[in-house]
Amino acid sequence: MKQLKRSRGSKTLRRRGCLMADYSGQQLGNYRVIGLIGRGGFADVYLGEHNYLKVQVALKVLSTTMTNQEDMDSFLKEAQTIARLIHPHIIRVTDFGVEHDVPFLVMDYAPNGTLRQRHPNGTRIPLATIVPYVRQLAGALQHAHEKQFIHRDVKPENMLVGERNDILLSDFGIALIAQSSRYQNVTEMIGTVPYMAPEQIQGKPRPASDQYALAVIVYEWLTGERPFRGSFTEIATQHVLATPPSLREKLPMVSTEVEEVILTALSKQPNQRFKSIVAFANALEQAAALASGGKSSSPPFSVEPLAKASLLSIQSAEASPLLPVQAEKVTPFLESSSPASMPATEANTPRPAIASPSDDTSSASVQMKQAVSTPDEQNGVSRSRVGHIAMRLTQGIGKRQVLAVALGILLYGGASYAISSLYKADSSVVTDSLPIFSQSIDAGIVLADVALIIPLFVAAIAGPLAGLLTVATGLYLGDLFAGYSANADYYGGSWTWIVGRVLIGIIAGLAVFVTRGRYTTARSLAIVFAMSTIGIIIGTVFTTYGDIWVAGKTADDASTGFSILALPAMLDPVLLLILLAAYSAIASRRAS
């Protein structure tokens, strides 16, 4: 295998059991190699200088060789494509070549190091600093996505600081070029697992994978730690199965709006994240402005399924020559690639102002911002706010939650069917009275209230819409199959009973907006206990006191009815806590 001719005094370095040449002091095309400044999984980066222009550049030398024309053509084609990625916040590829079978890229040199060097592991960064970072990085990634690129290795080590303190994203396509050039080191995986989206771990990256990675970084910057930690296998499993720990539990001063934005971008399913990475940046900026009481230059945000965003359609992404999505199997690695930049130095120059929607340099971002929300000209209501409300109402409805709703309807419908059938047959199982405190309550009422634990549980993990569907559909199907119907029954007017039960499911589900469906702390359990109790009280008040209007009952009748219905139901919040604690323990055990 051919190698570059080594100049006098050249060194040989060892990496992962292989001998790797150090090209310091040698010549690569028109560039003199000054010295090694970083090592990565697929390439070594050197500081270089143009022989004639005397301009310093970064030279990325791929850790492979080109031994045939097919390899050479593939590398040059991919390098030409990457060179066309021109954006103010992307490190530009200015030249490329193959010297003695060794491929290399020539890129702009960023002298101020990386964001990882500026903010070491464990550092907490103020939100006011994070927002401009995210805006610049999202603009760069959005430009790449519109060009049908997926970065696939977004991490602080690949975020460089330019001469004017602006943020520049590096390493576009380096891993993919290495793969397309038949890179033989199978111990590497494309990407860095602490920042990898679930679908990327499964070998199916898409534009939303970069959004997920950026959200992990924002989470890390805010809290000083990534959402998931452990070995490679543990982290990968948590990315796929586990819910990220609550931001507010780690950092109480973070607003619920900011947490909601970040956790939306961390959704397991790509189509449940923001429709574009710029939409994510805009939402974060607006949430930060709301938290600080200021104003945001971005329009109100909304969450639109990614599958509906034409600019970022999965079909167009998979058409990219740099997206080998056919690779279903990936080989883990235990180390993330090293930063590919010069050590950080403190820059005294002020940071440049972030581009506003009127700046020419942010035209791609402006177009996406305009696409994210358009105000309704006739009534002045922002459609994006309507979308935001809709997102809240459907909070938590993903694949697993849909299954939970389906199972809840089946169980609650079965319970309703059994109870209604017993009442239809005038069975003593439901008509016999049970003494509870000072009240004599039909056993059927007690059974109906205990069955209410089913929709309460579904609502607590999947939200108010799930609670509504479980109660309404379960009651309807139960009565339908039992053939049970009465204008007035043991609990008052039939429709006030149904509406009251639906209200209980909806109100209990509102806890999800605070807990995000995670019940691993005393605070989250207290919230769901309070919301379910409030839901029972409000729903029962509607059922009983509504009969004053519907059935002509007296206030005393309503008061007695409230006691009869509410007393057995008060057992449900306690049972709910036990079920949620068990559910959380099982979920945590599966994730680990």
C-alpha positions as CSV (number, residue, x, y, z in Angstrom):
1,M,0.0,0.0,0.0
2,K,1.4,3.3,-1.0
3,Q,2.1,6.0,1.6
4,L,3.2,9.7,1.4
5,K,6.9,10.1,1.3
6,R,8.0,11.0,4.8
7,S,10.3,14.0,5.3
8,R,13.2,13.8,7.6
9,G,12.2,13.8,11.2
10,S,8.6,12.5,10.5
11,K,7.0,10.5,13.2
12,T,4.7,7.5,13.4
13,L,1.8,7.5,15.8
14,R,-0.2,4.6,17.2
15,R,-4.0,4.8,17.3
16,R,-6.3,2.0,18.3
17,G,-3.7,-0.6,17.6
18,C,-2.7,0.8,14.2
19,L,0.4,2.7,13.1
20,M,-0.7,6.0,11.7
21,A,1.7,8.4,9.8
22,D,2.3,11.9,11.1
23,Y,2.5,14.2,8.1
24,S,3.8,17.2,9.9
25,G,6.4,19.0,7.8
26,Q,5.4,17.3,4.6
27,Q,3.6,18.5,1.5
28,L,0.0,17.8,0.5
29,G,-0.6,19.3,-2.9
30,N,0.0,23.0,-2.7
31,Y,0.0,23.0,1.1
32,R,2.7,22.6,3.6
33,V,1.7,20.6,6.7
34,I,2.7,22.5,9.8
35,G,1.5,20.2,12.6
36,L,-1.1,17.9,13.9
37,I,-4.0,19.6,15.8
38,G,-6.6,16.9,16.2
39,R,-7.6,13.3,15.6
40,G,-11.0,12.0,14.8
41,G,-12.6,8.7,14.0
42,F,-12.2,9.0,10.3
43,A,-9.6,11.7,9.8
44,D,-6.6,13.5,11.3
45,V,-6.6,17.3,11.1
46,Y,-3.5,19.4,10.6
47,L,-2.7,23.0,10.5
48,G,-1.4,23.8,7.0
49,E,-0.3,26.7,4.9
50,H,-0.6,27.4,1.2
51,N,2.8,27.5,-0.5
52,Y,2.2,30.7,-2.4
53,L,-0.7,32.6,-0.7
54,K,0.7,31.9,2.8
55,V,-2.8,31.5,4.1
56,Q,-3.4,29.1,7.0
57,V,-5.9,26.3,6.5
58,A,-7.1,23.1,8.2
59,L,-6.1,19.9,6.4
60,K,-8.2,16.9,7.0
61,V,-6.3,13.7,6.0
62,L,-8.7,10.7,5.9
63,S,-7.5,7.6,7.6
64,T,-7.7,5.4,4.4
65,T,-6.1,5.1,1.1
66,M,-7.3,5.1,-2.5
67,T,-6.1,2.0,-4.3
68,N,-8.3,2.0,-7.4
69,Q,-10.1,4.4,-9.7
70,E,-13.5,3.6,-8.3
71,D,-12.5,4.8,-4.8
72,M,-10.9,7.9,-6.3
73,D,-14.0,8.9,-8.3
74,S,-16.3,8.3,-5.3
75,F,-14.1,10.5,-3.0
76,L,-13.9,13.3,-5.6
77,K,-17.6,13.2,-6.3
78,E,-18.5,13.5,-2.6
79,A,-15.9,16.2,-1.9
80,Q,-17.3,18.3,-4.8
81,T,-20.7,18.0,-3.3
82,I,-19.6,19.0,0.2
83,A,-17.7,22.0,-1.3
84,R,-21.0,23.4,-2.5
85,L,-22.2,23.7,1.1
86,I,-21.6,27.5,1.4
87,H,-23.1,29.2,4.5
88,P,-21.9,31.8,7.0
89,H,-22.0,29.3,9.8
90,I,-20.5,26.3,8.0
91,I,-16.8,25.6,7.8
92,R,-16.1,25.9,4.1
93,V,-14.3,23.2,2.1
94,T,-12.0,25.2,-0.3
95,D,-9.9,22.4,-1.9
96,F,-9.4,18.7,-1.9
97,G,-7.2,16.2,-3.4
98,V,-5.5,12.8,-3.3
99,E,-1.7,12.7,-2.7
100,H,0.0,9.3,-3.2
101,D,-3.3,7.5,-2.6
102,V,-4.1,9.5,0.5
103,P,-7.3,11.7,0.3
104,F,-7.4,15.1,2.1
105,L,-9.7,18.0,2.3
106,V,-8.7,21.7,2.7
107,M,-11.0,23.8,4.9
108,D,-11.2,27.2,6.4
109,Y,-9.2,27.5,9.6
110,A,-11.1,28.5,12.8
111,P,-8.5,29.8,15.2
112,N,-10.6,30.0,18.4
113,G,-11.1,26.3,19.1
114,T,-14.4,24.5,19.7
115,L,-17.5,25.1,21.9
116,R,-16.4,22.0,23.8
117,Q,-13.1,23.8,24.7
118,R,-14.9,27.0,25.5
119,H,-17.5,25.2,27.7
120,P,-15.9,22.0,29.1
121,N,-17.9,19.0,30.2
122,G,-20.0,19.8,33.2
123,T,-20.3,23.5,32.5
124,R,-23.8,25.1,32.7
125,I,-24.4,27.8,30.2
126,P,-27.0,30.6,30.5
127,L,-30.0,30.4,28.2
128,A,-29.2,33.8,26.9
129,T,-25.9,32.5,25.6
130,I,-27.4,29.2,24.3
131,V,-30.1,30.9,22.1
132,P,-27.6,32.7,19.8
133,Y,-25.6,29.5,19.5
134,V,-28.6,27.4,18.5
135,R,-29.8,30.1,16.0
136,Q,-26.5,30.0,14.2
137,L,-26.2,26.2,14.2
138,A,-29.8,25.7,13.2
139,G,-29.3,28.1,10.2
140,A,-26.3,26.0,9.1
141,L,-28.1,22.7,9.5
142,Q,-31.2,24.0,7.8
143,H,-29.1,25.0,4.8
144,A,-27.6,21.6,4.7
145,H,-31.0,19.9,5.0
146,E,-32.3,21.9,2.1
147,K,-29.4,20.7,0.1
148,Q,-30.4,17.1,1.1
149,F,-27.5,16.7,3.6
150,I,-27.7,15.2,7.0
151,H,-24.8,16.0,9.3
152,R,-25.2,12.9,11.5
153,D,-22.5,14.0,14.0
154,V,-23.7,17.2,15.6
155,K,-21.8,17.7,18.8
156,P,-19.8,20.5,20.6
157,E,-16.5,19.2,19.3
158,N,-17.7,19.9,15.8
159,M,-18.8,23.5,16.6
160,L,-15.9,25.9,16.0
161,V,-15.4,29.5,17.0
162,G,-14.5,31.8,14.1
163,E,-12.3,34.9,14.1
164,R,-15.3,37.1,14.9
165,N,-16.5,34.8,17.6
166,D,-19.2,33.4,15.3
167,I,-20.1,29.7,15.5
168,L,-19.1,27.5,12.6
169,L,-20.3,23.9,12.1
170,S,-17.6,21.5,10.9
171,D,-17.3,17.9,9.7
172,F,-20.1,17.9,7.2
173,G,-19.9,14.6,5.4
174,I,-16.5,13.5,6.6
175,A,-17.8,10.3,8.0
176,L,-19.9,9.7,4.9
177,I,-16.9,10.3,2.6
178,A,-14.9,7.9,4.6
179,Q,-17.7,5.3,4.3
180,S,-18.2,5.8,0.6
181,S,-14.4,5.5,0.2
182,R,-14.6,2.0,1.6
183,Y,-13.2,2.9,4.9
184,Q,-12.1,-0.4,6.4
185,N,-12.0,0.3,10.2
186,V,-15.2,-1.5,11.3
187,T,-14.7,-0.5,15.0
188,E,-16.1,3.0,14.2
189,M,-19.7,4.0,13.9
190,I,-20.9,7.1,12.1
191,G,-22.0,9.5,14.8
192,T,-21.4,9.9,18.5
193,V,-23.8,7.9,20.6
194,P,-24.5,10.4,23.4
195,Y,-26.0,12.7,20.7
196,M,-27.5,10.1,18.4
197,A,-31.3,10.0,17.7
198,P,-33.1,6.7,18.1
199,E,-33.6,6.3,14.3
200,Q,-29.9,7.0,13.7
201,I,-28.9,4.3,16.1
202,Q,-31.2,2.0,14.1
203,G,-29.4,2.9,10.9
204,K,-32.1,5.2,9.5
205,P,-30.9,8.9,9.9
206,R,-32.9,11.7,8.6
207,P,-32.9,15.6,9.0
208,A,-34.8,15.3,12.3
209,S,-31.8,13.3,13.7
210,D,-29.7,16.5,13.6
211,Q,-32.5,18.3,15.5
212,Y,-32.5,15.6,18.2
213,A,-28.7,15.9,18.5
214,L,-28.9,19.7,18.9
215,A,-31.6,19.3,21.5
216,V,-29.3,16.9,23.5
217,I,-26.6,19.6,23.3
218,V,-29.0,22.3,24.6
219,Y,-30.0,20.0,27.4
220,E,-26.4,19.4,28.3
221,W,-25.5,23.1,28.1
222,L,-28.4,24.0,30.5
223,T,-27.9,21.3,33.1
224,G,-24.2,20.5,32.8
225,E,-24.9,16.9,31.8
226,R,-26.4,14.9,29.0
227,P,-29.9,13.3,29.4
228,F,-28.5,9.8,29.2
229,R,-25.3,8.4,30.6
230,G,-23.6,5.0,30.9
231,S,-21.9,2.5,28.6
232,F,-22.5,2.5,24.9
233,T,-25.2,-0.1,25.1
234,E,-26.9,1.7,28.0
235,I,-26.9,5.1,26.3
236,A,-28.2,3.6,23.0
237,T,-31.0,1.7,24.8
238,Q,-32.0,4.9,26.7
239,H,-32.1,6.9,23.5
240,V,-34.5,4.4,22.0
241,L,-36.7,3.6,25.1
242,A,-36.2,5.9,28.0
243,T,-37.9,9.3,28.6
244,P,-35.3,12.1,29.2
245,P,-35.1,13.2,32.8
246,S,-37.0,16.4,33.5
247,L,-35.1,19.6,32.9
248,R,-37.0,21.3,35.7
249,E,-36.1,18.7,38.2
250,K,-32.4,19.3,37.5
251,L,-32.7,23.0,37.0
252,P,-35.9,24.4,38.6
253,M,-35.4,27.9,37.2
254,V,-35.9,26.6,33.6
255,S,-39.4,27.6,32.5
256,T,-42.0,25.0,31.5
257,E,-42.1,26.6,28.0
258,V,-38.3,26.0,27.5
259,E,-38.5,22.5,28.8
260,E,-41.4,21.7,26.5
261,V,-39.5,23.0,23.5
262,I,-36.4,20.9,24.3
263,L,-38.4,17.7,25.1
264,T,-40.4,18.1,21.9
265,A,-37.2,18.1,19.9
266,L,-36.1,15.0,21.9
267,S,-39.2,13.0,21.0
268,K,-38.5,9.4,20.1
269,Q,-40.4,9.6,16.9
270,P,-39.0,12.0,14.2
271,N,-42.4,13.1,13.1
272,Q,-43.2,14.3,16.6
273,R,-40.4,16.8,16.7
274,F,-40.5,20.2,15.1
275,K,-41.0,20.3,11.4
276,S,-37.6,21.7,10.8
277,I,-34.5,22.5,12.9
278,V,-35.1,26.3,12.3
279,A,-38.5,25.8,13.8
280,F,-36.9,24.3,16.8
281,A,-34.5,27.3,17.1
282,N,-37.3,29.8,16.7
283,A,-39.4,28.0,19.4
284,L,-36.5,28.0,21.8
285,E,-35.9,31.7,21.2
286,Q,-39.5,32.5,21.8
287,A,-39.7,30.3,24.9
288,A,-36.6,32.0,26.3
289,A,-38.1,35.4,25.6
290,L,-41.3,34.5,27.4
291,A,-39.3,33.2,30.4
292,S,-37.3,36.5,30.6
293,G,-40.3,38.7,30.0
294,G,-38.8,40.0,26.8
295,K,-39.7,40.0,23.2
296,S,-38.5,37.6,20.5
297,S,-37.8,38.5,16.9
298,S,-39.1,35.0,15.9
299,P,-42.8,34.4,15.2
300,P,-44.9,32.3,17.7
301,F,-43.9,28.7,17.4
302,S,-45.9,25.6,16.6
303,V,-45.2,21.9,16.3
304,E,-46.1,20.5,12.9
305,P,-45.3,16.9,12.1
306,L,-42.0,16.6,10.2
307,A,-43.7,14.3,7.7
308,K,-45.7,17.3,6.4
309,A,-42.7,19.5,5.8
310,S,-42.0,19.5,2.2
311,L,-38.5,21.0,2.5
312,L,-37.5,18.2,4.8
313,S,-39.3,15.3,3.4
314,I,-37.8,11.9,4.2
315,Q,-38.0,11.0,0.5
316,S,-35.7,13.9,-0.5
317,A,-33.4,13.2,2.4
318,E,-33.0,9.6,1.4
319,A,-32.2,10.7,-2.2
320,S,-29.0,12.3,-1.1
321,P,-25.8,10.7,-2.4
322,L,-24.4,11.1,1.1
323,L,-27.1,9.2,2.9
324,P,-26.4,5.4,2.9
325,V,-29.6,4.6,4.8
326,Q,-29.5,1.0,3.6
327,A,-27.1,0.2,6.4
328,E,-29.3,-1.4,9.0
329,K,-26.5,-2.7,11.2
330,V,-24.0,-0.4,13.0
331,T,-21.0,-1.4,15.0
332,P,-20.6,0.4,18.3
333,F,-17.6,2.2,19.5
334,L,-16.6,3.2,23.0
335,E,-15.0,6.5,22.3
336,S,-16.3,9.6,20.6
337,S,-14.1,11.1,18.0
338,S,-11.7,13.8,19.0
339,P,-12.2,17.5,18.2
340,A,-10.8,18.6,14.9
341,S,-9.7,22.1,15.6
342,M,-7.0,24.2,17.2
343,P,-6.9,24.7,20.9
344,A,-9.2,27.5,22.1
345,T,-7.8,30.9,22.7
346,E,-9.7,33.8,24.2
347,A,-10.8,36.3,21.6
348,N,-11.2,39.9,22.6
349,T,-13.3,40.9,19.7
350,P,-17.0,41.4,20.5
351,R,-19.4,38.8,19.3
352,P,-21.2,39.7,16.1
353,A,-24.9,40.5,16.3
354,I,-27.1,37.6,15.4
355,A,-28.6,37.9,12.0
356,S,-32.2,39.2,12.0
357,P,-34.9,38.3,9.6
358,S,-34.0,41.3,7.5
359,D,-30.4,40.3,7.0
360,D,-29.4,39.0,3.7
361,T,-27.0,36.4,5.3
362,S,-29.9,34.6,6.9
363,S,-32.3,34.3,3.9
364,A,-32.7,30.5,4.4
365,S,-33.6,31.0,8.0
366,V,-36.0,33.8,7.1
367,Q,-37.8,31.6,4.6
368,M,-38.2,28.9,7.2
369,K,-39.4,31.4,9.9
370,Q,-42.0,32.6,7.5
371,A,-43.1,29.0,6.8
372,V,-43.3,28.2,10.5
373,S,-46.2,30.6,11.2
374,T,-48.4,32.9,9.2
375,P,-50.9,35.1,11.0
376,D,-54.5,34.9,10.1
377,E,-55.3,38.2,8.4
378,Q,-59.0,38.1,9.0
379,N,-59.3,37.5,12.8
380,G,-55.7,38.3,13.9
381,V,-55.3,35.0,15.5
382,S,-51.9,33.4,15.0
383,R,-52.2,30.0,13.4
384,S,-49.1,28.9,15.1
385,R,-50.6,29.6,18.5
386,V,-53.6,27.4,17.5
387,G,-51.0,24.8,16.5
388,H,-49.4,25.2,19.9
389,I,-52.7,24.7,21.7
390,A,-53.4,21.6,19.6
391,M,-49.9,20.3,20.5
392,R,-50.7,20.7,24.2
393,L,-54.1,18.9,23.8
394,T,-52.4,16.0,22.1
395,Q,-49.5,15.9,24.4
396,G,-47.9,12.5,24.7
397,I,-50.0,10.8,21.9
398,G,-47.3,8.7,20.3
399,K,-47.2,5.1,19.2
400,R,-46.9,3.7,22.8
401,Q,-49.6,6.1,24.0
402,V,-52.0,5.2,21.2
403,L,-51.6,1.6,22.4
404,A,-52.3,2.7,25.9
405,V,-55.5,4.4,24.9
406,A,-56.6,1.3,22.9
407,L,-55.9,-0.9,25.9
408,G,-57.6,1.6,28.2
409,I,-60.8,1.6,26.0
410,L,-60.8,-2.2,26.0
411,L,-60.5,-2.5,29.7
412,Y,-62.8,0.4,30.7
413,G,-65.3,-0.6,28.1
414,G,-65.2,-4.2,29.5
415,A,-65.7,-2.9,33.0
416,S,-68.6,-0.6,31.9
417,Y,-70.2,-3.6,30.1
418,A,-70.0,-5.8,33.1
419,I,-71.5,-3.2,35.5
420,S,-74.2,-2.1,33.0
421,S,-75.1,-5.8,32.4
422,L,-75.5,-6.4,36.1
423,Y,-77.7,-3.3,36.5
424,K,-79.8,-4.4,33.6
425,A,-80.3,-7.7,35.3
426,D,-81.0,-6.0,38.6
427,S,-78.3,-8.1,40.2
428,S,-77.8,-7.9,43.9
429,V,-74.1,-7.6,43.1
430,V,-74.7,-4.0,42.2
431,T,-77.9,-3.2,44.0
432,D,-76.9,-4.2,47.5
433,S,-75.8,-1.3,49.7
434,L,-72.4,-0.8,51.3
435,P,-71.9,1.4,54.4
436,I,-69.2,3.9,53.7
437,F,-68.7,6.4,56.5
438,S,-72.2,7.7,57.2
439,Q,-73.5,6.9,53.7
440,S,-75.2,3.8,52.3
441,I,-73.9,3.4,48.8
442,D,-74.9,0.9,46.1
443,A,-72.1,-1.6,45.4
444,G,-72.5,-0.8,41.7
445,I,-71.5,2.8,42.3
446,V,-68.4,1.6,44.2
447,L,-67.5,-0.7,41.3
448,A,-68.0,2.1,38.7
449,D,-65.8,4.5,40.7
450,V,-63.0,1.9,41.1
451,A,-63.2,1.2,37.4
452,L,-62.4,4.9,36.9
453,I,-58.8,4.1,37.8
454,I,-58.4,2.9,34.2
455,P,-59.0,6.2,32.3
456,L,-57.2,8.1,35.1
457,F,-54.0,6.0,34.5
458,V,-54.2,6.4,30.7
459,A,-54.8,10.2,31.1
460,A,-51.8,10.5,33.5
461,I,-49.4,9.0,31.0
462,A,-50.9,10.1,27.7
463,G,-52.7,13.4,28.3
464,P,-56.2,14.9,28.4
465,L,-57.2,13.8,24.9
466,A,-56.4,10.2,25.9
467,G,-58.5,10.5,29.0
468,L,-61.4,11.9,27.0
469,L,-61.2,9.1,24.4
470,T,-60.9,6.3,27.0
471,V,-63.9,7.5,29.1
472,A,-66.3,8.5,26.3
473,T,-65.5,5.5,24.1
474,G,-65.4,3.0,27.0
475,L,-68.8,4.1,28.4
476,Y,-70.4,4.2,25.0
477,L,-69.2,0.7,24.0
478,G,-70.0,-0.8,27.4
479,D,-73.6,0.5,27.4
480,L,-74.0,-0.4,23.7
481,F,-73.0,-4.0,24.1
482,A,-74.9,-4.4,27.4
483,G,-78.0,-2.9,25.8
484,Y,-78.4,-0.7,28.8
485,S,-80.0,2.8,28.5
486,A,-82.1,4.9,30.8
487,N,-83.1,8.5,30.9
488,A,-82.5,8.5,34.6
489,D,-80.6,5.9,36.5
490,Y,-78.9,5.4,39.8
491,Y,-76.5,8.3,39.4
492,G,-78.9,10.9,37.9
493,G,-79.3,12.0,34.3
494,S,-77.4,9.7,31.9
495,W,-75.7,12.4,29.8
496,T,-74.6,14.4,32.9
497,W,-73.0,11.2,34.2
498,I,-71.1,10.7,30.9
499,V,-70.0,14.4,30.7
500,G,-68.9,14.3,34.3
501,R,-66.8,11.2,33.8
502,V,-65.2,12.8,30.6
503,L,-64.3,15.9,32.6
504,I,-62.6,13.7,35.2
505,G,-60.4,12.1,32.4
506,I,-59.6,15.4,30.8
507,I,-58.6,17.2,34.0
508,A,-56.5,14.3,35.3
509,G,-54.7,14.3,31.9
510,L,-53.6,18.0,32.4
511,A,-50.9,16.8,34.8
512,V,-48.9,15.6,31.7
513,F,-48.2,19.3,30.8
514,V,-46.1,19.6,34.0
515,T,-44.9,16.0,34.5
516,R,-44.4,15.1,30.8
517,G,-45.8,11.7,31.8
518,R,-42.8,10.9,34.1
519,Y,-43.6,9.9,37.6
520,T,-40.3,9.3,39.2
521,T,-40.3,12.0,41.9
522,A,-42.5,12.9,44.8
523,R,-43.3,16.3,43.1
524,S,-44.7,14.6,39.9
525,L,-46.7,12.1,41.9
526,A,-48.1,15.0,44.0
527,I,-49.2,16.8,40.9
528,V,-51.0,13.9,39.3
529,F,-52.7,13.1,42.7
530,A,-53.9,16.7,42.9
531,M,-55.1,16.9,39.3
532,S,-57.0,13.6,39.6
533,T,-58.6,14.6,42.8
534,I,-59.6,18.0,41.4
535,G,-61.0,16.2,38.3
536,I,-63.1,13.8,40.4
537,I,-64.5,16.7,42.4
538,I,-65.4,18.9,39.3
539,G,-66.8,15.9,37.3
540,T,-68.9,14.8,40.2
541,V,-70.2,18.3,40.9
542,F,-71.2,18.5,37.2
543,T,-73.0,15.1,37.4
544,T,-74.9,15.8,40.6
545,Y,-75.6,19.5,40.6
546,G,-76.3,19.4,36.9
547,D,-79.3,17.3,37.8
548,I,-80.8,20.4,39.5
549,W,-81.3,21.8,36.0
550,V,-81.7,18.5,34.0
551,A,-83.9,16.5,36.3
552,G,-85.3,19.1,38.7
553,K,-83.5,17.8,41.7
554,T,-83.1,19.9,44.8
555,A,-79.8,21.2,46.2
556,D,-80.1,18.8,49.1
557,D,-80.5,15.9,46.6
558,A,-77.5,17.1,44.7
559,S,-75.4,17.4,47.9
560,T,-76.3,13.8,48.9
561,G,-75.6,12.5,45.4
562,F,-72.2,14.2,45.4
563,S,-71.3,12.5,48.7
564,I,-72.5,9.1,47.3
565,L,-70.5,9.4,44.1
566,A,-67.4,11.2,45.4
567,L,-66.6,9.1,48.5
568,P,-65.7,5.8,46.7
569,A,-64.0,7.7,43.9
570,M,-61.5,9.3,46.4
571,L,-59.8,5.9,46.5
572,D,-58.8,6.3,42.9
573,P,-56.0,8.9,43.3
574,V,-54.3,6.7,45.9
575,L,-54.5,3.6,43.6
576,L,-53.3,5.8,40.7
577,L,-50.1,6.7,42.6
578,I,-49.4,3.0,43.2
579,L,-49.9,2.2,39.5
580,L,-47.8,5.0,38.3
581,A,-44.9,4.2,40.7
582,A,-45.0,0.6,39.5
583,Y,-45.2,1.7,35.8
584,S,-42.2,4.1,36.3
585,A,-40.2,1.3,38.0
586,I,-40.9,-1.1,35.1
587,A,-40.0,1.5,32.5
588,S,-36.8,2.4,34.2
589,R,-35.8,-1.3,34.5
590,R,-36.5,-1.9,30.8
591,A,-34.5,1.1,29.8
592,S,-31.5,-0.1,31.8
